[in-house]
Amino acid sequence: MAMSVGGDSTEKSISDINTTPLVDVMLVLLIIFLVTTTVAVQAVQLKLPEVKFDPTTTKPENVSLSVTTNADGSCAVYWGMSPVTSTELLDRAVAKLKAEIDRQGGPNAAGLELPEAHIRGDVNTPYKCIGGTIYTMQRAGFARVGFISEPPPGGTTDRG
């Protein structure tokens, strides 16, 4: 660090500003803001999102499943309108997928479009029933498993 003391009038004064304290203060403020922001974001209060949906295009090869609970609390899965057990669901799903792949020219066919599984879950159904259905369909080979929901009153879609 240099300092100019008295001397010749032809000497120019040093007008450089020491920026080290300014940088130190800015770094401390940055750390404080980072810490307080992450603490504020990690709130545990939850609210389920509003339903925003795209209209479903139903294709004949897609599988429509309905999941609900019986009066005794056990899970009830319906393939279309007929009730199925979990083993029947797996067997029917594998058979449906194989039949669709064969119809399109085999597993090595170009442009292969696999069917989707659409699940309609009753609002009072425990997650274990719906989760088990998802697991069974994925185990059968269905890559796309989606949920069908009822739009909110008013009937308009929000794509924002």
Buried (B, 14 or more C-beta within 10 A) or exposed (E): EEEEEEEEEEEEEEEEEEEEEEEEEEEEEEEEEEEEEEEEEEEEEEEEEEEEBEEBEEEEBBBBBBBBBEEEEEBBBBBEEEEBEEEEBBEBBBEBBEEBBEEBEEEEEEEEEBBBBBBBBEEEBBEEBBEBBBEBBBEBEBEEBEEBEEEEEEEEEEEE
